[in-house]
Amino acid sequence: MCDFLSFLLAVPTMLTATIMDVAKTSFAFTLNEVIALSTGFIISFIVALLSIKFLLSYIRKNDFIGFGFTE
């Protein structure tokens, strides 16, 4: 649960950086660009949540041997 919370705490930082970047462009977007940005944001958010959920469940069941290199 703490890992999920730390992920959610990063969202305002990323959102603020995006808003500042968009403000520099004077919000000059067409409707198609707004739809593309919104779709990309939503899909990337969902994929990030699923990735974190998968990795946390993998680590709970297995060890870190798959992430290391041994000779």
N, C-alpha and C positions, 0 to 999 in steps of 0.2 A: 504493500500500500504506500509506503514512503517513496518508492521509486516512481510510482504513478503521480504522487503529489509533486515531486521535483520536476517531472515532465510538465505538469500543469502550471507550475510556477514559471517555466520558461516561456509559456505562451504569451503573457503580456509583454515581455521583452521583445519577442519576435514581432508581435503585432505593432508595438510602438515604433520599432525600426522600420517596418513596412509603411506605416502611416507617415513617418517623417520623409521617407524616400518618395512616396506618392505626393506629398505636399510640395516637394521640390519641383515636381513636374507640373504643378498648378492644376492637378486633377483633370488634365486634358485627356480623357479616355472616351472612346466610343462605347456604345452599348455592348458590342461584341467583345471588346477588351475587358470590360467589367465582368461579363459572363465568364470569360476565359480565366480571369484572375480568381473569381469566386469558386469556380469549379476546381481549379488547381489547388486552392487553399483547402477546400473541403476534402478532396481526395487525398492530399498529402497528410492531412490531420488524421484521417481514418487509417491510412497505411501505417503511419507512425504509431498509433495506438495498438494496432494489431501486431506490429513488429515487436514492440516492447512487451506486450502480453506473451507472445511466443517465446522471446528470449528469456523472460523471467520464469516461465514454466519449464523451459529447457534446463536452466541453471538449477532449479529446485530438484529436478529429477536426475541430473547428470553432474559431472564435474567439469572443470575447465580444460580438460585434456585436449579437446577438439580445437581450442583456441591457441594452443601452444605449439612450439616447434621443438622436437627433440631429435637428437642424432642417434 
